[in-house]
Amino acid sequence: MNQHLSAAADAVPIGTSNVPDDVVRLVELKRRFGQTAALDGVSLTVRKGEILGIIGRSGAGKSTLIRCLNGLERPDSGQVFIEGREISRLGERELQPLRRRIGMIFQHFNLLSAKTVEDNVALPLKIEGRPRAERLAPAAELLKLVGLSEKAKAYPASLSGGQKQRVGIARALAARPALLLSDEATSALDPETTRSILALLKDINRQLGLTILLITHEMEVIRSIADRVAIIDAGRIVEEGPVWSVFADPKSAITRSLLGGIRPQLPAEISSRLTRTEGGEAILRIDVAGEAARGPLLSDLAEAVPGLFRLVHGGIDHVQQQPVGTLFLAVPGSDANHLARVIAFLKAREARVEVLGHVANSV
């Protein structure tokens, strides 16, 4: 790793003697706009070297949170620590050097159309007052890092959306930040380009040990690269944890809703026929993760609890190298004892089981 890029991982924060384990720490952050609580007691940490995803619907508080992090918005109460320094009450002059510790990448790139790619990347160094020769060498290194060395003399208008975002990432790294904030950085890109940008961010995280905070409304983005996820709703963090764990066992209704597009769901042809009237077949939803998802769960069930059951939908996926599965079983509902034994066996294997309802005829 060259000297300029390694500095992004090794630089010591301004005003501190040691780099804390938590690059970001938020304590009971509150911010209101009139009668609306944009942030309502948010406490959160982002650890050095991790990728934390913050996800929520529009209006959940994501934009206000990110503006409090970079000092563009002042909370009504609570504290914002960046590398151990509380910033929420600092003046503009004191915030300027601290902001250079935070890189930003945006949904719409925010490149200067009249400047070349290399000058866009070097812009933070120009703001620092470095002479041109000292700006262009780091810019060249960063363009190599994001795979755009051949575009150094090009202008933004000639670039694709993915290339523009790569320039934005390189520019965000120019001032050797301790924290990279990604504000819906892939939501304007097509799926293939999104995958390439997320792979680049993951690679930068590995190479530089750079801490990344992703703000998004797309659970697939979280799944692709985040280590931990925090779900924000109505200005509050309603759930957080390792990505695979949250995917395997979402606790809140908003999390289950956000996961709805990427986790198996009961087919509409079956769900439309569900009733609460017992009989016919009971439809079970079974969520498993870790060891429970690795083993031969259904064959073990068939051996331990003789009797009929059928797999009607579902499968096993992998999140953060952990197997996470959702299965839908149809079990004869006329034999309450058999159904109870099936459920008891599955729960003993650390599966989460829910009886969704019954259907009158075979599905």
C-alpha positions as CSV (number, residue, x, y, z in Angstrom):
1,M,0.0,0.0,0.0
2,N,1.4,3.4,-1.0
3,Q,2.2,6.2,1.5
4,H,-0.8,8.4,0.5
5,L,-3.4,5.6,0.8
6,S,-2.0,4.1,4.0
7,A,-2.3,7.5,5.6
8,A,-6.1,7.2,5.4
9,A,-5.9,4.3,7.8
10,D,-3.1,5.5,10.0
11,A,-3.7,9.3,10.5
12,V,-4.3,10.4,14.1
13,P,-7.4,12.5,14.7
14,I,-7.1,16.1,15.4
15,G,-7.1,17.0,19.0
16,T,-6.6,13.5,20.4
17,S,-3.6,11.3,21.2
18,N,-5.1,7.9,20.6
19,V,-7.5,6.7,18.0
20,P,-10.6,5.4,19.8
21,D,-12.2,2.1,18.8
22,D,-15.5,4.0,18.0
23,V,-15.0,6.4,15.1
24,V,-18.6,7.6,15.6
25,R,-20.6,7.7,18.9
26,L,-24.0,9.2,19.1
27,V,-25.6,9.7,22.5
28,E,-29.4,10.4,22.8
29,L,-29.4,12.6,19.7
30,K,-32.6,14.6,19.3
31,R,-33.6,17.1,16.5
32,R,-37.1,18.5,15.9
33,F,-38.5,20.6,13.0
34,G,-41.6,22.2,14.3
35,Q,-43.8,19.4,15.7
36,T,-41.9,16.7,13.8
37,A,-39.2,14.7,15.6
38,A,-36.6,13.9,12.9
39,L,-34.4,12.3,15.5
40,D,-35.8,11.1,18.8
41,G,-33.1,9.9,21.1
42,V,-30.7,8.1,18.7
43,S,-27.7,6.4,20.3
44,L,-25.3,4.5,18.0
45,T,-21.7,3.6,17.5
46,V,-19.6,3.0,14.4
47,R,-16.5,1.0,15.2
48,K,-13.1,1.6,13.5
49,G,-12.8,-0.4,10.3
50,E,-16.4,-1.6,10.1
51,I,-19.1,-1.0,7.6
52,L,-22.4,0.0,9.3
53,G,-25.5,0.3,7.3
54,I,-28.4,2.6,8.4
55,I,-31.6,1.8,6.7
56,G,-35.1,3.3,6.8
57,R,-37.9,4.5,4.7
58,S,-38.2,8.1,3.4
59,G,-38.8,10.5,6.3
60,A,-37.3,8.1,8.9
61,G,-34.6,10.5,9.9
62,K,-31.6,9.3,7.8
63,S,-30.9,12.7,6.2
64,T,-31.0,14.6,9.5
65,L,-28.7,12.0,11.1
66,I,-26.1,12.3,8.4
67,R,-26.2,16.1,8.5
68,C,-25.6,15.9,12.3
69,L,-22.6,13.7,11.7
70,N,-20.9,16.1,9.3
71,G,-21.8,19.2,11.3
72,L,-24.2,20.7,8.8
73,E,-27.1,20.3,11.3
74,R,-26.9,20.9,15.1
75,P,-29.0,18.6,17.3
76,D,-31.3,20.1,19.8
77,S,-29.8,17.8,22.5
78,G,-27.5,14.8,22.7
79,Q,-23.9,14.4,21.7
80,V,-22.0,13.6,18.5
81,F,-18.5,12.2,19.0
82,I,-16.2,11.8,16.0
83,E,-12.9,10.0,16.9
84,G,-13.6,10.8,20.5
85,R,-14.2,14.5,20.0
86,E,-17.7,16.0,20.7
87,I,-18.6,18.2,17.7
88,S,-22.2,19.2,18.1
89,R,-21.3,22.6,19.7
90,L,-18.2,23.5,17.8
91,G,-18.0,26.7,15.8
92,E,-17.6,26.7,12.0
93,R,-13.8,27.4,12.2
94,E,-13.3,24.4,14.6
95,L,-15.5,22.2,12.4
96,Q,-13.5,22.7,9.2
97,P,-10.5,20.5,10.0
98,L,-12.8,17.9,11.5
99,R,-14.9,17.8,8.4
100,R,-11.8,16.8,6.5
101,R,-11.8,13.6,8.6
102,I,-15.2,12.7,7.0
103,G,-15.5,11.8,3.3
104,M,-18.9,12.0,1.6
105,I,-20.2,10.3,-1.5
106,F,-23.6,11.3,-2.8
107,Q,-26.5,9.9,-4.8
108,H,-26.1,12.4,-7.7
109,F,-22.2,12.5,-7.6
110,N,-21.9,16.3,-7.2
111,L,-19.0,16.6,-9.6
112,L,-17.8,19.9,-11.0
113,S,-18.6,19.8,-14.7
114,A,-16.0,22.4,-15.7
115,K,-13.1,20.5,-14.1
116,T,-11.4,17.4,-15.3
117,V,-11.7,14.1,-13.4
118,E,-8.3,14.5,-11.8
119,D,-9.1,18.1,-10.7
120,N,-12.4,16.9,-9.2
121,V,-10.6,14.2,-7.2
122,A,-7.9,16.7,-6.1
123,L,-10.4,19.4,-5.0
124,P,-10.3,18.6,-1.3
125,L,-6.5,19.0,-1.5
126,K,-6.8,22.3,-3.2
127,I,-9.1,23.5,-0.5
128,E,-6.4,22.5,2.0
129,G,-4.1,24.9,0.1
130,R,-1.7,22.3,-1.4
131,P,0.1,23.3,-4.6
132,R,-1.0,21.6,-7.9
133,A,1.9,19.2,-8.0
134,E,1.1,17.9,-4.5
135,R,-2.5,17.5,-5.5
136,L,-2.2,15.6,-8.7
137,A,0.1,12.8,-7.5
138,P,-2.4,11.6,-4.8
139,A,-5.3,12.1,-7.3
140,A,-3.5,9.8,-9.7
141,E,-3.1,7.1,-7.0
142,L,-6.8,7.4,-6.1
143,L,-7.9,7.1,-9.7
144,K,-5.9,4.0,-9.9
145,L,-7.5,2.6,-6.8
146,V,-11.0,3.1,-8.3
147,G,-10.0,1.9,-11.7
148,L,-10.2,5.1,-13.7
149,S,-6.6,6.1,-14.4
150,E,-7.3,6.4,-18.1
151,K,-10.0,9.0,-17.4
152,A,-7.8,11.5,-15.5
153,K,-8.1,14.2,-18.3
154,A,-11.7,13.5,-19.1
155,Y,-14.6,15.7,-18.1
156,P,-17.6,14.4,-16.1
157,A,-20.0,14.8,-19.0
158,S,-18.2,12.0,-20.9
159,L,-18.5,9.5,-18.0
160,S,-21.2,6.9,-17.2
161,G,-23.1,7.0,-13.9
162,G,-20.9,4.3,-12.4
163,Q,-17.7,6.1,-13.5
164,K,-19.0,9.4,-12.0
165,Q,-19.6,7.6,-8.7
166,R,-16.1,6.1,-8.8
167,V,-14.7,9.7,-9.2
168,G,-16.9,10.7,-6.3
169,I,-15.4,7.9,-4.2
170,A,-11.9,8.9,-5.1
171,R,-12.6,12.5,-4.3
172,A,-14.0,11.5,-0.9
173,L,-10.8,9.7,-0.1
174,A,-8.5,12.5,-1.1
175,A,-8.3,14.2,2.3
176,R,-7.4,10.8,4.0
177,P,-10.7,10.6,6.0
178,A,-11.2,8.4,9.0
179,L,-14.9,8.0,8.1
180,L,-16.6,7.6,4.7
181,L,-20.3,8.6,4.6
182,S,-22.3,7.1,1.7
183,D,-25.6,8.9,1.3
184,E,-27.8,6.7,-1.0
185,A,-24.7,6.5,-3.2
186,T,-26.0,3.6,-5.4
187,S,-29.8,4.4,-5.6
188,A,-29.4,6.3,-9.0
189,L,-27.4,3.4,-10.6
190,D,-28.6,0.3,-12.4
191,P,-28.2,-3.1,-10.6
192,E,-25.0,-4.2,-12.3
193,T,-23.3,-0.9,-11.7
194,T,-24.5,-0.9,-8.1
195,R,-22.9,-4.3,-7.5
196,S,-19.6,-3.0,-8.9
197,I,-19.7,0.2,-6.7
198,L,-20.5,-1.9,-3.6
199,A,-17.7,-4.3,-4.4
200,L,-15.3,-1.3,-4.7
201,L,-16.4,0.1,-1.4
202,K,-15.9,-3.3,0.3
203,D,-12.4,-3.5,-1.3
204,I,-11.5,0.0,-0.1
205,N,-12.7,-1.0,3.4
206,R,-10.4,-4.1,3.3
207,Q,-7.4,-2.3,1.8
208,L,-7.4,0.8,3.9
209,G,-9.3,-0.3,7.0
210,L,-11.6,2.6,6.4
211,T,-14.7,3.0,8.4
212,I,-17.8,3.3,6.3
213,L,-21.3,4.4,7.2
214,L,-24.0,3.6,4.6
215,I,-27.3,5.5,4.5
216,T,-29.8,3.6,2.3
217,H,-33.4,2.5,1.9
218,E,-32.3,-0.7,0.0
219,M,-31.8,-3.8,2.1
220,E,-29.9,-5.4,-0.7
221,V,-27.2,-2.8,-0.3
222,I,-26.9,-3.7,3.4
223,R,-26.8,-7.4,2.6
224,S,-24.0,-7.0,0.1
225,I,-21.4,-5.3,2.1
226,A,-22.4,-4.2,5.7
227,D,-21.1,-5.8,8.8
228,R,-23.8,-4.4,11.0
229,V,-27.2,-2.8,10.3
230,A,-29.3,-0.3,12.3
231,I,-32.9,0.2,11.3
232,I,-34.3,3.7,11.8
233,D,-38.0,4.5,12.0
234,A,-39.7,7.8,13.0
235,G,-36.4,9.1,14.3
236,R,-35.5,6.1,16.5
237,I,-33.2,3.1,16.1
238,V,-35.7,0.3,16.4
239,E,-33.3,-2.6,15.8
240,E,-29.6,-3.2,15.2
241,G,-27.1,-6.1,15.1
242,P,-24.9,-8.1,12.8
243,V,-26.5,-8.3,9.3
244,W,-26.9,-12.0,9.2
245,S,-28.5,-12.1,12.6
246,V,-31.0,-9.3,11.8
247,F,-31.8,-11.1,8.5
248,A,-32.3,-14.4,10.3
249,D,-34.6,-13.1,13.0
250,P,-35.9,-9.6,12.5
251,K,-37.6,-8.3,15.6
252,S,-39.5,-5.2,14.4
253,A,-42.3,-4.9,11.9
254,I,-40.4,-2.3,9.9
255,T,-37.4,-4.6,9.6
256,R,-39.6,-7.5,8.4
257,S,-41.2,-5.1,5.9
258,L,-37.8,-3.9,4.6
259,L,-36.7,-7.5,4.2
260,G,-39.8,-8.5,2.4
261,G,-38.3,-8.0,-1.1
262,I,-35.3,-10.2,-0.6
263,R,-36.5,-13.0,1.8
264,P,-38.8,-15.8,0.6
265,Q,-42.4,-14.9,1.0
266,L,-45.4,-17.3,0.9
267,P,-46.7,-17.3,-2.7
268,A,-49.8,-15.3,-3.2
269,E,-51.7,-18.3,-4.5
270,I,-51.4,-19.9,-1.0
271,S,-51.5,-16.8,1.2
272,S,-54.8,-15.7,-0.5
273,R,-56.4,-19.0,0.7
274,L,-55.2,-18.8,4.4
275,T,-57.9,-18.9,7.1
276,R,-57.8,-19.1,10.8
277,T,-60.2,-22.1,10.6
278,E,-58.3,-25.2,11.7
279,G,-58.3,-28.3,9.4
280,G,-57.0,-29.0,6.0
281,E,-53.3,-28.2,6.1
282,A,-51.5,-25.8,8.5
283,I,-49.0,-23.6,6.8
284,L,-45.8,-23.0,8.9
285,R,-43.2,-20.4,8.4
286,I,-39.8,-21.6,9.7
287,D,-36.8,-19.2,10.0
288,V,-33.4,-20.8,10.6
289,A,-29.8,-19.6,10.7
290,G,-26.4,-20.8,11.6
291,E,-26.1,-24.4,12.7
292,A,-29.8,-25.0,12.4
293,A,-29.7,-24.0,8.7
294,R,-26.5,-26.1,8.0
295,G,-28.0,-29.5,9.1
296,P,-30.5,-31.8,7.4
297,L,-33.4,-30.2,9.2
298,L,-36.2,-31.7,7.2
299,S,-34.9,-35.2,7.0
300,D,-34.3,-35.1,10.7
301,L,-37.8,-33.9,11.2
302,A,-39.2,-36.8,9.1
303,E,-37.2,-39.3,11.1
304,A,-38.1,-37.8,14.5
305,V,-41.7,-37.1,13.9
306,P,-43.3,-39.7,11.6
307,G,-46.2,-38.4,9.6
308,L,-46.9,-36.1,6.7
309,F,-45.5,-32.7,6.0
310,R,-44.5,-31.0,2.7
311,L,-42.1,-28.2,1.7
312,V,-44.2,-25.8,-0.3
313,H,-41.8,-22.9,-0.7
314,G,-38.5,-21.3,0.6
315,G,-34.8,-22.0,0.7
316,I,-31.4,-21.3,2.2
317,D,-29.3,-18.2,1.4
318,H,-26.0,-17.0,2.8
319,V,-25.5,-13.6,4.5
320,Q,-22.0,-12.8,5.8
321,Q,-21.0,-16.4,5.2
322,Q,-23.8,-17.6,7.5
323,P,-26.6,-19.7,6.2
324,V,-30.0,-18.0,6.7
325,G,-33.2,-19.8,5.6
326,T,-36.9,-19.4,5.4
327,L,-39.0,-22.5,4.7
328,F,-42.8,-22.9,4.4
329,L,-44.2,-26.3,5.3
330,A,-47.7,-27.7,4.9
331,V,-48.6,-30.0,7.8
332,P,-52.0,-31.8,8.1
333,G,-54.0,-29.7,10.5
334,S,-56.5,-32.3,11.5
335,D,-54.1,-34.0,13.9
336,A,-53.3,-31.3,16.5
337,N,-50.9,-33.6,18.3
338,H,-48.8,-34.3,15.2
339,L,-48.7,-30.5,14.4
340,A,-47.6,-29.7,18.0
341,R,-44.8,-32.3,17.8
342,V,-43.6,-30.9,14.5
343,I,-43.5,-27.4,16.0
344,A,-41.8,-28.6,19.2
345,F,-39.1,-30.4,17.2
346,L,-38.3,-27.4,15.0
347,K,-38.1,-25.0,18.0
348,A,-35.8,-27.5,19.7
349,R,-33.5,-27.0,16.7
350,E,-33.5,-23.3,17.4
351,A,-35.9,-22.5,14.5
352,R,-38.4,-19.7,14.8
353,V,-41.8,-21.1,13.9
354,E,-45.0,-19.3,13.0
355,V,-48.4,-20.9,12.1
356,L,-49.5,-18.6,9.3
357,G,-53.0,-20.2,9.0
358,H,-54.8,-23.1,7.4
359,V,-55.9,-23.9,3.9
360,A,-58.9,-26.1,3.3
361,N,-57.3,-28.1,0.4
362,S,-53.8,-29.3,-0.5
363,V,-51.6,-26.5,-1.8
